[in-house]
Amino acid sequence: MRADILDNAVDLQATLNATALEHQLKQNRFHLVSLEKCIDCDIEIDPTRQALGGVERCTECEGFHQREIFQKRQKALR
């Protein structure tokens, strides 16, 4: 029986998620001190996020930062 394309997509996403989580856990940043305020917008960083260790940006600013990095990498590949 052939697997459905959606089943394949779900399996691929689960693999990607597991790989990303493993990569993050290997970085072991929990010993690093997080900032209390975002370096970009100066808004207080959520304590739950601070607990991750080494956090410098609030969630929103981190998203912008990551998209900027991604776009620069995409341009470099062209």
N, C-alpha and C positions, 0 to 999 in steps of 0.2 A: 504494500500500500504506500502510495506517495504522500509525503508529508505536505501539509498545506503551507502556502507561503507565509501566512501569519504565524504558524507554529515555528517556522524557521526564523522569522524576525524576532519572536519572543525569546527563542533560545539564544540567538546572537546577542540580544540586549542583555540577557541575564549574564552571559559570559563577559561582556564588556563591563557591566556593573561590578562583577566579582573581581575582575582584573584591576579596575580603577580603585576599588576599595583596598585591595591587597597592596597596591602601589602606595596609597596614602598611609596605610598602617606601617609600611616599611620605612617611611620617612621619619617616623617616631619623633614628632615635633612637640610632644606633650611636655617635655622638660623646658621648652622655650617659654619665655614670658610674653603674653599678649598685651597689646596696648589697650587702654580703657576707652580711648577715643580714636576714631577713624583718621588716618593721615590725610585723606582727601577732603572729607566734608566736616570733620571735627564733631560728628555726632557720636554719642556713646555706643560702643559695641556691646551687643547682647552678651551677658555673662555666659550663656550656654556656648556661644561661638568662641568666646575668650578661652574657654576650657580646652579647646582644640590645641592650643599652644602656638605661639608664633604668629598670631593673627594681627594684621596691621590695618585692615579695612573692614567696614561694615559689609553686610551681605550685598547690598545694592551696589556699592562702589566696587566690590570685588568682582561682581558680575560684569560691570563696565570694563574693568581692568583686564579680565580674562578674554572678553570679546576683542578688545584692542590688540592683545597679544596674538590671538587667533588670526585676526585680519592682517597683521603684519607678516605672519608666517605664510599666509595664503598668497600675499603679494610677492614674497620672496621666492615662492615656488613657480611663479609665472614666468 
